[in-house]
Amino acid sequence: MLGEAIGDLAGDLAFRKIIDNGARAPTAAVDNTGFSPDQQFFLAEARWRGGAAGPEFLRVQVQSDAHPTSKFRVIGPLSNLPQFQNAFACKEGSTMVRPAADRCPVW
């Protein structure tokens, strides 16, 4: 599971690095969501990775799948990213902000 979680974080960081270096972020054809492009990126990530699962499914998943459960595929990588914190103006100490000293640097 750790390898897959690191892969998720690395993918998020790589995409953000591309955007931060000047590439144009993909946007919806019509943006009437009220969310910034950065917020849209993170919301799309959460929708893609996240999902509801019952206790029996989760039990089987943790015993047989190399991927973390949906909840932790979202919370783990995104709570490591200062870009997420900035996009949603999360305060230090909030659930979705890992303290800087505890963040998992990939690069």
Biopython code that builds the backbone (N, CA, C, O; Angstrom):
import numpy as np
from Bio.PDB.StructureBuilder import StructureBuilder

atoms = [
    (1, "MET", "N", (0.818, -1.201, 0.000)),
    (1, "MET", "CA", (0.000, 0.000, 0.000)),
    (1, "MET", "C", (0.856, 1.256, 0.000)),
    (1, "MET", "O", (0.488, 2.259, -0.612)),
    (2, "LEU", "N", (1.982, 1.209, 0.675)),
    (2, "LEU", "CA", (2.822, 2.394, 0.761)),
    (2, "LEU", "C", (3.298, 2.824, -0.621)),
    (2, "LEU", "O", (3.292, 4.014, -0.936)),
    (3, "GLY", "N", (3.709, 1.866, -1.447)),
    (3, "GLY", "CA", (4.181, 2.192, -2.788)),
    (3, "GLY", "C", (3.115, 2.868, -3.619)),
    (3, "GLY", "O", (3.405, 3.823, -4.339)),
    (4, "GLU", "N", (1.885, 2.388, -3.533)),
    (4, "GLU", "CA", (0.783, 2.995, -4.285)),
    (4, "GLU", "C", (0.476, 4.399, -3.770)),
    (4, "GLU", "O", (0.201, 5.303, -4.559)),
    (5, "ALA", "N", (0.520, 4.585, -2.451)),
    (5, "ALA", "CA", (0.267, 5.907, -1.872)),
    (5, "ALA", "C", (1.346, 6.899, -2.306)),
    (5, "ALA", "O", (1.046, 8.054, -2.606)),
    (6, "ILE", "N", (2.594, 6.449, -2.339)),
    (6, "ILE", "CA", (3.676, 7.321, -2.796)),
    (6, "ILE", "C", (3.482, 7.646, -4.272)),
    (6, "ILE", "O", (3.726, 8.776, -4.695)),
    (7, "GLY", "N", (3.046, 6.664, -5.057)),
    (7, "GLY", "CA", (2.761, 6.904, -6.468)),
    (7, "GLY", "C", (1.670, 7.941, -6.657)),
    (7, "GLY", "O", (1.778, 8.800, -7.532)),
    (8, "ASP", "N", (0.618, 7.874, -5.848)),
    (8, "ASP", "CA", (-0.458, 8.875, -5.919)),
    (8, "ASP", "C", (0.093, 10.266, -5.621)),
    (8, "ASP", "O", (-0.195, 11.224, -6.338)),
    (9, "LEU", "N", (0.881, 10.368, -4.566)),
    (9, "LEU", "CA", (1.462, 11.655, -4.188)),
    (9, "LEU", "C", (2.387, 12.170, -5.289)),
    (9, "LEU", "O", (2.356, 13.353, -5.629)),
    (10, "ALA", "N", (3.198, 11.292, -5.836)),
    (10, "ALA", "CA", (4.119, 11.699, -6.900)),
    (10, "ALA", "C", (3.361, 12.200, -8.123)),
    (10, "ALA", "O", (3.762, 13.190, -8.736)),
    (11, "GLY", "N", (2.284, 11.538, -8.481)),
    (11, "GLY", "CA", (1.474, 11.982, -9.614)),
    (11, "GLY", "C", (0.870, 13.350, -9.377)),
    (11, "GLY", "O", (0.874, 14.199, -10.268)),
    (12, "ASP", "N", (0.350, 13.567, -8.177)),
    (12, "ASP", "CA", (-0.207, 14.883, -7.844)),
    (12, "ASP", "C", (0.870, 15.957, -7.908)),
    (12, "ASP", "O", (0.652, 17.039, -8.453)),
    (13, "LEU", "N", (2.028, 15.650, -7.347)),
    (13, "LEU", "CA", (3.119, 16.620, -7.346)),
    (13, "LEU", "C", (3.619, 16.910, -8.756)),
    (13, "LEU", "O", (3.918, 18.057, -9.089)),
    (14, "ALA", "N", (3.710, 15.883, -9.574)),
    (14, "ALA", "CA", (4.185, 16.071, -10.952)),
    (14, "ALA", "C", (3.228, 16.976, -11.721)),
    (14, "ALA", "O", (3.666, 17.894, -12.414)),
    (15, "PHE", "N", (1.935, 16.724, -11.606)),
    (15, "PHE", "CA", (0.963, 17.562, -12.306)),
    (15, "PHE", "C", (1.055, 19.000, -11.816)),
    (15, "PHE", "O", (1.051, 19.934, -12.618)),
    (16, "ARG", "N", (1.137, 19.177, -10.518)),
    (16, "ARG", "CA", (1.223, 20.529, -9.953)),
    (16, "ARG", "C", (2.499, 21.216, -10.426)),
    (16, "ARG", "O", (2.475, 22.411, -10.720)),
    (17, "LYS", "N", (3.597, 20.498, -10.505)),
    (17, "LYS", "CA", (4.863, 21.079, -10.948)),
    (17, "LYS", "C", (4.738, 21.565, -12.395)),
    (17, "LYS", "O", (5.250, 22.631, -12.737)),
    (18, "ILE", "N", (4.073, 20.802, -13.228)),
    (18, "ILE", "CA", (3.857, 21.201, -14.622)),
    (18, "ILE", "C", (3.044, 22.497, -14.672)),
    (18, "ILE", "O", (3.387, 23.421, -15.409)),
    (19, "ILE", "N", (1.991, 22.558, -13.903)),
    (19, "ILE", "CA", (1.139, 23.752, -13.870)),
    (19, "ILE", "C", (1.913, 24.935, -13.287)),
    (19, "ILE", "O", (1.848, 26.046, -13.814)),
    (20, "ASP", "N", (2.643, 24.691, -12.200)),
    (20, "ASP", "CA", (3.394, 25.773, -11.562)),
    (20, "ASP", "C", (4.501, 26.307, -12.468)),
    (20, "ASP", "O", (4.931, 27.449, -12.306)),
    (21, "ASN", "N", (4.965, 25.500, -13.414)),
    (21, "ASN", "CA", (6.006, 25.937, -14.345)),
    (21, "ASN", "C", (5.434, 26.602, -15.591)),
    (21, "ASN", "O", (6.162, 26.847, -16.553)),
    (22, "GLY", "N", (4.149, 26.892, -15.582)),
    (22, "GLY", "CA", (3.581, 27.705, -16.642)),
    (22, "GLY", "C", (2.667, 27.002, -17.625)),
    (22, "GLY", "O", (2.097, 27.664, -18.492)),
    (23, "ALA", "N", (2.501, 25.700, -17.531)),
    (23, "ALA", "CA", (1.572, 25.031, -18.437)),
    (23, "ALA", "C", (0.150, 25.457, -18.093)),
    (23, "ALA", "O", (-0.155, 25.744, -16.936)),
    (24, "ARG", "N", (-0.693, 25.496, -19.072)),
    (24, "ARG", "CA", (-2.087, 25.882, -18.848)),
    (24, "ARG", "C", (-2.849, 24.703, -18.265)),
    (24, "ARG", "O", (-2.846, 23.610, -18.831)),
    (25, "ALA", "N", (-3.491, 24.928, -17.145)),
    (25, "ALA", "CA", (-4.277, 23.873, -16.509)),
    (25, "ALA", "C", (-5.519, 23.592, -17.331)),
    (25, "ALA", "O", (-6.137, 24.521, -17.851)),
    (26, "PRO", "N", (-5.899, 22.321, -17.459)),
    (26, "PRO", "CA", (-7.143, 22.025, -18.165)),
    (26, "PRO", "C", (-8.327, 22.605, -17.398)),
    (26, "PRO", "O", (-8.363, 22.552, -16.168)),
    (27, "THR", "N", (-9.278, 23.149, -18.117)),
    (27, "THR", "CA", (-10.461, 23.717, -17.475)),
    (27, "THR", "C", (-11.699, 23.173, -18.159)),
    (27, "THR", "O", (-11.651, 22.695, -19.293)),
    (28, "ALA", "N", (-12.778, 23.254, -17.461)),
    (28, "ALA", "CA", (-14.047, 22.810, -18.034)),
    (28, "ALA", "C", (-14.454, 23.770, -19.152)),
    (28, "ALA", "O", (-14.085, 24.944, -19.142)),
    (29, "ALA", "N", (-15.211, 23.258, -20.106)),
    (29, "ALA", "CA", (-15.658, 24.092, -21.222)),
    (29, "ALA", "C", (-16.465, 25.276, -20.705)),
    (29, "ALA", "O", (-16.310, 26.394, -21.197)),
    (30, "VAL", "N", (-17.306, 25.045, -19.741)),
    (30, "VAL", "CA", (-18.078, 26.105, -19.113)),
    (30, "VAL", "C", (-17.837, 25.991, -17.620)),
    (30, "VAL", "O", (-18.170, 24.981, -17.000)),
    (31, "ASP", "N", (-17.257, 27.034, -17.051)),
    (31, "ASP", "CA", (-16.961, 26.988, -15.619)),
    (31, "ASP", "C", (-17.930, 27.877, -14.866)),
    (31, "ASP", "O", (-17.733, 29.088, -14.761)),
    (32, "ASN", "N", (-18.968, 27.268, -14.350)),
    (32, "ASN", "CA", (-19.912, 28.019, -13.527)),
    (32, "ASN", "C", (-19.958, 27.429, -12.115)),
    (32, "ASN", "O", (-20.950, 27.567, -11.399)),
    (33, "THR", "N", (-18.861, 26.770, -11.732)),
    (33, "THR", "CA", (-18.822, 26.101, -10.435)),
    (33, "THR", "C", (-18.520, 27.055, -9.292)),
    (33, "THR", "O", (-18.916, 26.806, -8.153)),
    (34, "GLY", "N", (-17.818, 28.152, -9.589)),
    (34, "GLY", "CA", (-17.398, 29.047, -8.526)),
    (34, "GLY", "C", (-16.087, 28.623, -7.886)),
    (34, "GLY", "O", (-15.607, 29.276, -6.961)),
    (35, "PHE", "N", (-15.503, 27.527, -8.375)),
    (35, "PHE", "CA", (-14.225, 27.059, -7.843)),
    (35, "PHE", "C", (-13.090, 27.517, -8.744)),
    (35, "PHE", "O", (-13.239, 27.581, -9.965)),
    (36, "SER", "N", (-11.959, 27.833, -8.135)),
    (36, "SER", "CA", (-10.774, 28.220, -8.903)),
    (36, "SER", "C", (-10.243, 26.997, -9.657)),
    (36, "SER", "O", (-10.614, 25.871, -9.327)),
    (37, "PRO", "N", (-9.382, 27.195, -10.665)),
    (37, "PRO", "CA", (-8.794, 26.041, -11.350)),
    (37, "PRO", "C", (-8.054, 25.097, -10.392)),
    (37, "PRO", "O", (-8.138, 23.877, -10.537)),
    (38, "ASP", "N", (-7.332, 25.657, -9.415)),
    (38, "ASP", "CA", (-6.653, 24.789, -8.437)),
    (38, "ASP", "C", (-7.663, 23.976, -7.634)),
    (38, "ASP", "O", (-7.474, 22.776, -7.434)),
    (39, "GLN", "N", (-8.725, 24.613, -7.177)),
    (39, "GLN", "CA", (-9.750, 23.889, -6.423)),
    (39, "GLN", "C", (-10.396, 22.817, -7.289)),
    (39, "GLN", "O", (-10.657, 21.711, -6.816)),
    (40, "GLN", "N", (-10.657, 23.140, -8.568)),
    (40, "GLN", "CA", (-11.242, 22.144, -9.466)),
    (40, "GLN", "C", (-10.329, 20.927, -9.619)),
    (40, "GLN", "O", (-10.804, 19.791, -9.646)),
    (41, "PHE", "N", (-9.023, 21.164, -9.719)),
    (41, "PHE", "CA", (-8.069, 20.060, -9.830)),
    (41, "PHE", "C", (-8.198, 19.126, -8.629)),
    (41, "PHE", "O", (-8.319, 17.911, -8.790)),
    (42, "PHE", "N", (-8.172, 19.697, -7.431)),
    (42, "PHE", "CA", (-8.210, 18.871, -6.232)),
    (42, "PHE", "C", (-9.574, 18.196, -6.040)),
    (42, "PHE", "O", (-9.637, 17.061, -5.569)),
    (43, "LEU", "N", (-10.648, 18.875, -6.396)),
    (43, "LEU", "CA", (-11.965, 18.246, -6.310)),
    (43, "LEU", "C", (-12.081, 17.083, -7.294)),
    (43, "LEU", "O", (-12.659, 16.046, -6.969)),
    (44, "ALA", "N", (-11.531, 17.259, -8.493)),
    (44, "ALA", "CA", (-11.548, 16.170, -9.475)),
    (44, "ALA", "C", (-10.732, 14.990, -8.964)),
    (44, "ALA", "O", (-11.136, 13.838, -9.122)),
    (45, "GLU", "N", (-9.598, 15.270, -8.360)),
    (45, "GLU", "CA", (-8.765, 14.208, -7.779)),
    (45, "GLU", "C", (-9.550, 13.431, -6.723)),
    (45, "GLU", "O", (-9.528, 12.200, -6.702)),
    (46, "ALA", "N", (-10.233, 14.151, -5.859)),
    (46, "ALA", "CA", (-11.002, 13.500, -4.794)),
    (46, "ALA", "C", (-12.150, 12.670, -5.367)),
    (46, "ALA", "O", (-12.414, 11.564, -4.896)),
    (47, "ARG", "N", (-12.829, 13.201, -6.376)),
    (47, "ARG", "CA", (-13.936, 12.443, -6.988)),
    (47, "ARG", "C", (-13.428, 11.197, -7.689)),
    (47, "ARG", "O", (-14.066, 10.145, -7.634)),
    (48, "TRP", "N", (-12.278, 11.312, -8.350)),
    (48, "TRP", "CA", (-11.727, 10.173, -9.080)),
    (48, "TRP", "C", (-11.246, 9.088, -8.122)),
    (48, "TRP", "O", (-11.521, 7.906, -8.326)),
    (49, "ARG", "N", (-10.544, 9.486, -7.098)),
    (49, "ARG", "CA", (-9.964, 8.502, -6.176)),
    (49, "ARG", "C", (-10.930, 8.064, -5.078)),
    (49, "ARG", "O", (-10.910, 6.915, -4.639)),
    (50, "GLY", "N", (-11.760, 8.983, -4.651)),
    (50, "GLY", "CA", (-12.630, 8.705, -3.519)),
    (50, "GLY", "C", (-13.841, 7.885, -3.904)),
    (50, "GLY", "O", (-14.140, 7.698, -5.084)),
    (51, "GLY", "N", (-14.510, 7.415, -2.919)),
    (51, "GLY", "CA", (-15.727, 6.659, -3.165)),
    (51, "GLY", "C", (-16.231, 6.046, -1.877)),
    (51, "GLY", "O", (-15.467, 5.819, -0.939)),
    (52, "ALA", "N", (-17.493, 5.788, -1.841)),
    (52, "ALA", "CA", (-18.085, 5.172, -0.663)),
    (52, "ALA", "C", (-17.920, 3.660, -0.752)),
    (52, "ALA", "O", (-18.064, 3.070, -1.823)),
    (53, "ALA", "N", (-17.623, 3.055, 0.360)),
    (53, "ALA", "CA", (-17.471, 1.602, 0.412)),
    (53, "ALA", "C", (-17.938, 1.107, 1.769)),
    (53, "ALA", "O", (-17.692, 1.733, 2.801)),
    (54, "GLY", "N", (-18.608, -0.019, 1.743)),
    (54, "GLY", "CA", (-19.091, -0.608, 2.983)),
    (54, "GLY", "C", (-17.982, -1.345, 3.722)),
    (54, "GLY", "O", (-16.916, -1.597, 3.161)),
    (55, "PRO", "N", (-18.233, -1.688, 4.976)),
    (55, "PRO", "CA", (-17.206, -2.329, 5.798)),
    (55, "PRO", "C", (-16.711, -3.662, 5.228)),
    (55, "PRO", "O", (-15.521, -3.963, 5.329)),
    (56, "GLU", "N", (-17.588, -4.453, 4.639)),
    (56, "GLU", "CA", (-17.157, -5.743, 4.091)),
    (56, "GLU", "C", (-16.232, -5.548, 2.895)),
    (56, "GLU", "O", (-15.219, -6.237, 2.772)),
    (57, "PHE", "N", (-16.577, -4.616, 2.015)),
    (57, "PHE", "CA", (-15.719, -4.321, 0.871)),
    (57, "PHE", "C", (-14.352, -3.848, 1.349)),
    (57, "PHE", "O", (-13.324, -4.288, 0.833)),
    (58, "LEU", "N", (-14.337, -2.952, 2.336)),
    (58, "LEU", "CA", (-13.072, -2.437, 2.856)),
    (58, "LEU", "C", (-12.228, -3.550, 3.467)),
    (58, "LEU", "O", (-11.009, -3.572, 3.299)),
    (59, "ARG", "N", (-12.872, -4.472, 4.175)),
    (59, "ARG", "CA", (-12.152, -5.591, 4.784)),
    (59, "ARG", "C", (-11.452, -6.414, 3.720)),
    (59, "ARG", "O", (-10.280, -6.761, 3.867)),
    (60, "VAL", "N", (-12.165, -6.726, 2.649)),
    (60, "VAL", "CA", (-11.584, -7.505, 1.558)),
    (60, "VAL", "C", (-10.488, -6.702, 0.867)),
    (60, "VAL", "O", (-9.436, -7.245, 0.530)),
    (61, "GLN", "N", (-10.732, -5.413, 0.655)),
    (61, "GLN", "CA", (-9.750, -4.578, -0.037)),
    (61, "GLN", "C", (-8.425, -4.519, 0.710)),
    (61, "GLN", "O", (-7.368, -4.683, 0.100)),
    (62, "VAL", "N", (-8.461, -4.287, 2.013)),
    (62, "VAL", "CA", (-7.197, -4.165, 2.745)),
    (62, "VAL", "C", (-6.444, -5.486, 2.820)),
    (62, "VAL", "O", (-5.236, -5.503, 3.060)),
    (63, "GLN", "N", (-7.151, -6.590, 2.616)),
    (63, "GLN", "CA", (-6.495, -7.899, 2.638)),
    (63, "GLN", "C", (-5.960, -8.311, 1.270)),
    (63, "GLN", "O", (-5.100, -9.188, 1.181)),
    (64, "SER", "N", (-6.459, -7.689, 0.203)),
    (64, "SER", "CA", (-6.119, -8.215, -1.118)),
    (64, "SER", "C", (-5.672, -7.184, -2.149)),
    (64, "SER", "O", (-5.280, -7.567, -3.252)),
    (65, "ASP", "N", (-5.715, -5.910, -1.837)),
    (65, "ASP", "CA", (-5.419, -4.879, -2.828)),
    (65, "ASP", "C", (-4.197, -4.078, -2.382)),
    (65, "ASP", "O", (-4.066, -3.738, -1.207)),
    (66, "ALA", "N", (-3.317, -3.784, -3.316)),
    (66, "ALA", "CA", (-2.108, -3.011, -3.000)),
    (66, "ALA", "C", (-2.393, -1.532, -2.789)),
    (66, "ALA", "O", (-1.535, -0.806, -2.288)),
    (67, "HIS", "N", (-3.586, -1.071, -3.163)),
    (67, "HIS", "CA", (-3.929, 0.344, -3.041)),
    (67, "HIS", "C", (-4.530, 0.634, -1.668)),
    (67, "HIS", "O", (-5.230, -0.207, -1.105)),
    (68, "PRO", "N", (-4.257, 1.827, -1.127)),
    (68, "PRO", "CA", (-4.965, 2.229, 0.094)),
    (68, "PRO", "C", (-6.459, 2.361, -0.204)),
    (68, "PRO", "O", (-6.859, 2.470, -1.363)),
    (69, "THR", "N", (-7.262, 2.349, 0.823)),
    (69, "THR", "CA", (-8.697, 2.543, 0.635)),
    (69, "THR", "C", (-8.949, 3.952, 0.086)),
    (69, "THR", "O", (-8.110, 4.843, 0.220)),
    (70, "SER", "N", (-10.103, 4.131, -0.526)),
    (70, "SER", "CA", (-10.436, 5.394, -1.196)),
    (70, "SER", "C", (-10.224, 6.607, -0.297)),
    (70, "SER", "O", (-9.642, 7.606, -0.719)),
    (71, "LYS", "N", (-10.691, 6.517, 0.920)),
    (71, "LYS", "CA", (-10.572, 7.641, 1.849)),
    (71, "LYS", "C", (-9.115, 8.074, 1.992)),
    (71, "LYS", "O", (-8.804, 9.265, 1.955)),
    (72, "PHE", "N", (-8.241, 7.106, 2.152)),
    (72, "PHE", "CA", (-6.844, 7.445, 2.387)),
    (72, "PHE", "C", (-6.081, 7.735, 1.100)),
    (72, "PHE", "O", (-4.999, 8.319, 1.150)),
    (73, "ARG", "N", (-6.624, 7.339, -0.055)),
    (73, "ARG", "CA", (-6.016, 7.733, -1.332)),
    (73, "ARG", "C", (-6.269, 9.203, -1.601)),
    (73, "ARG", "O", (-5.563, 9.810, -2.406)),
    (74, "VAL", "N", (-7.247, 9.783, -0.953)),
    (74, "VAL", "CA", (-7.520, 11.211, -1.084)),
    (74, "VAL", "C", (-6.831, 11.984, 0.038)),
    (74, "VAL", "O", (-6.066, 12.912, -0.225)),
    (75, "ILE", "N", (-7.097, 11.610, 1.269)),
    (75, "ILE", "CA", (-6.579, 12.352, 2.422)),
    (75, "ILE", "C", (-5.052, 12.316, 2.476)),
    (75, "ILE", "O", (-4.420, 13.343, 2.723)),
    (76, "GLY", "N", (-4.459, 11.156, 2.249)),
    (76, "GLY", "CA", (-3.013, 11.024, 2.383)),
    (76, "GLY", "C", (-2.238, 11.946, 1.477)),
    (76, "GLY", "O", (-1.511, 12.808, 1.971)),
    (77, "PRO", "N", (-2.363, 11.801, 0.155)),
    (77, "PRO", "CA", (-1.574, 12.655, -0.729)),
    (77, "PRO", "C", (-1.932, 14.142, -0.634)),
    (77, "PRO", "O", (-1.043, 14.992, -0.588)),
    (78, "LEU", "N", (-3.215, 14.452, -0.605)),
    (78, "LEU", "CA", (-3.599, 15.866, -0.644)),
    (78, "LEU", "C", (-3.217, 16.613, 0.625)),
    (78, "LEU", "O", (-2.909, 17.804, 0.565)),
    (79, "SER", "N", (-3.231, 15.945, 1.766)),
    (79, "SER", "CA", (-2.856, 16.625, 3.010)),
    (79, "SER", "C", (-1.365, 16.932, 3.057)),
    (79, "SER", "O", (-0.920, 17.713, 3.899)),
    (80, "ASN", "N", (-0.590, 16.325, 2.162)),
    (80, "ASN", "CA", (0.848, 16.599, 2.063)),
    (80, "ASN", "C", (1.168, 17.817, 1.212)),
    (80, "ASN", "O", (2.286, 18.331, 1.270)),
    (81, "LEU", "N", (0.216, 18.287, 0.428)),
    (81, "LEU", "CA", (0.505, 19.312, -0.564)),
    (81, "LEU", "C", (0.187, 20.726, -0.070)),
    (81, "LEU", "O", (-0.964, 21.025, 0.248)),
    (82, "PRO", "N", (1.195, 21.590, -0.005)),
    (82, "PRO", "CA", (0.907, 22.976, 0.365)),
    (82, "PRO", "C", (-0.015, 23.650, -0.651)),
    (82, "PRO", "O", (-0.738, 24.585, -0.305)),
    (83, "GLN", "N", (0.006, 23.178, -1.915)),
    (83, "GLN", "CA", (-0.883, 23.742, -2.930)),
    (83, "GLN", "C", (-2.345, 23.502, -2.571)),
    (83, "GLN", "O", (-3.195, 24.354, -2.830)),
    (84, "PHE", "N", (-2.646, 22.337, -1.970)),
    (84, "PHE", "CA", (-4.013, 22.055, -1.523)),
    (84, "PHE", "C", (-4.388, 23.021, -0.406)),
    (84, "PHE", "O", (-5.465, 23.617, -0.423)),
    (85, "GLN", "N", (-3.496, 23.167, 0.558)),
    (85, "GLN", "CA", (-3.741, 24.074, 1.669)),
    (85, "GLN", "C", (-4.012, 25.486, 1.162)),
    (85, "GLN", "O", (-4.933, 26.151, 1.637)),
    (86, "ASN", "N", (-3.221, 25.944, 0.206)),
    (86, "ASN", "CA", (-3.403, 27.287, -0.342)),
    (86, "ASN", "C", (-4.695, 27.406, -1.136)),
    (86, "ASN", "O", (-5.401, 28.409, -1.027)),
    (87, "ALA", "N", (-5.010, 26.392, -1.932)),
    (87, "ALA", "CA", (-6.197, 26.447, -2.789)),
    (87, "ALA", "C", (-7.473, 26.610, -1.971)),
    (87, "ALA", "O", (-8.395, 27.315, -2.382)),
    (88, "PHE", "N", (-7.522, 25.957, -0.812)),
    (88, "PHE", "CA", (-8.743, 25.999, 0.000)),
    (88, "PHE", "C", (-8.589, 26.844, 1.261)),
    (88, "PHE", "O", (-9.470, 26.846, 2.120)),
    (89, "ALA", "N", (-7.469, 27.561, 1.371)),
    (89, "ALA", "CA", (-7.204, 28.423, 2.534)),
    (89, "ALA", "C", (-7.380, 27.662, 3.847)),
    (89, "ALA", "O", (-7.994, 28.158, 4.791)),
    (90, "CYS", "N", (-6.828, 26.447, 3.889)),
    (90, "CYS", "CA", (-6.901, 25.630, 5.104)),
    (90, "CYS", "C", (-5.922, 26.188, 6.140)),
    (90, "CYS", "O", (-4.789, 26.544, 5.815)),
    (91, "LYS", "N", (-6.367, 26.256, 7.354)),
    (91, "LYS", "CA", (-5.519, 26.755, 8.431)),
    (91, "LYS", "C", (-4.618, 25.642, 8.952)),
    (91, "LYS", "O", (-4.980, 24.467, 8.906)),
    (92, "GLU", "N", (-3.449, 26.019, 9.443)),
    (92, "GLU", "CA", (-2.559, 25.047, 10.087)),
    (92, "GLU", "C", (-3.343, 24.321, 11.178)),
    (92, "GLU", "O", (-4.119, 24.930, 11.915)),
    (93, "GLY", "N", (-3.130, 23.027, 11.265)),
    (93, "GLY", "CA", (-3.813, 22.232, 12.281)),
    (93, "GLY", "C", (-5.130, 21.638, 11.822)),
    (93, "GLY", "O", (-5.717, 20.822, 12.533)),
    (94, "SER", "N", (-5.614, 22.036, 10.629)),
    (94, "SER", "CA", (-6.859, 21.438, 10.152)),
    (94, "SER", "C", (-6.594, 20.003, 9.704)),
    (94, "SER", "O", (-5.450, 19.621, 9.459)),
    (95, "THR", "N", (-7.638, 19.230, 9.602)),
    (95, "THR", "CA", (-7.525, 17.814, 9.259)),
    (95, "THR", "C", (-6.816, 17.586, 7.936)),
    (95, "THR", "O", (-6.079, 16.610, 7.796)),
    (96, "MET", "N", (-7.020, 18.456, 6.972)),
    (96, "MET", "CA", (-6.449, 18.265, 5.643)),
    (96, "MET", "C", (-5.092, 18.949, 5.457)),
    (96, "MET", "O", (-4.630, 19.115, 4.328)),
    (97, "VAL", "N", (-4.461, 19.340, 6.549)),
    (97, "VAL", "CA", (-3.130, 19.947, 6.464)),
    (97, "VAL", "C", (-2.191, 19.171, 7.376)),
    (97, "VAL", "O", (-2.299, 19.232, 8.601)),
    (98, "ARG", "N", (-1.279, 18.449, 6.763)),
    (98, "ARG", "CA", (-0.257, 17.747, 7.535)),
    (98, "ARG", "C", (0.797, 18.775, 7.931)),
    (98, "ARG", "O", (1.205, 19.584, 7.097)),
    (99, "PRO", "N", (1.249, 18.762, 9.194)),
    (99, "PRO", "CA", (2.296, 19.703, 9.585)),
    (99, "PRO", "C", (3.511, 19.578, 8.661)),
    (99, "PRO", "O", (3.877, 18.478, 8.248)),
    (100, "ALA", "N", (4.128, 20.716, 8.343)),
    (100, "ALA", "CA", (5.242, 20.731, 7.391)),
    (100, "ALA", "C", (6.344, 19.730, 7.777)),
    (100, "ALA", "O", (6.929, 19.096, 6.899)),
    (101, "ALA", "N", (6.625, 19.584, 9.044)),
    (101, "ALA", "CA", (7.673, 18.665, 9.492)),
    (101, "ALA", "C", (7.299, 17.190, 9.250)),
    (101, "ALA", "O", (8.178, 16.330, 9.205)),
    (102, "ASP", "N", (6.004, 16.903, 9.095)),
    (102, "ASP", "CA", (5.539, 15.518, 8.920)),
    (102, "ASP", "C", (5.183, 15.186, 7.475)),
    (102, "ASP", "O", (4.783, 14.059, 7.184)),
    (103, "ARG", "N", (5.320, 16.142, 6.572)),
    (103, "ARG", "CA", (4.961, 15.902, 5.179)),
    (103, "ARG", "C", (5.951, 14.935, 4.529)),
    (103, "ARG", "O", (7.118, 14.849, 4.914)),
    (104, "CYS", "N", (5.450, 14.225, 3.548)),
    (104, "CYS", "CA", (6.251, 13.237, 2.843)),
    (104, "CYS", "C", (6.793, 13.842, 1.557)),
    (104, "CYS", "O", (6.081, 13.896, 0.554)),
    (105, "PRO", "N", (8.052, 14.301, 1.569)),
    (105, "PRO", "CA", (8.593, 14.863, 0.335)),
    (105, "PRO", "C", (8.959, 13.749, -0.653)),
    (105, "PRO", "O", (9.580, 12.753, -0.282)),
    (106, "VAL", "N", (8.563, 13.937, -1.910)),
    (106, "VAL", "CA", (8.872, 12.935, -2.937)),
    (106, "VAL", "C", (10.033, 13.433, -3.784)),
    (106, "VAL", "O", (10.908, 12.652, -4.159)),
    (107, "TRP", "N", (10.049, 14.731, -4.088)),
    (107, "TRP", "CA", (11.159, 15.330, -4.840)),
    (107, "TRP", "C", (11.954, 16.200, -3.928)),
    (107, "TRP", "O", (12.938, 16.805, -4.353)),
]
sb = StructureBuilder()
sb.init_structure("model")
sb.init_model(0)
sb.init_chain("A")
sb.init_seg("    ")
for serial, (resi, resn, name, xyz) in enumerate(atoms, 1):
    if name == "N":
        sb.init_residue(resn, " ", resi, " ")
    sb.init_atom(name, np.array(xyz, "f"), 0.0, 1.0, " ", f" {name:<3s}", serial, name[0])
structure = sb.get_structure()
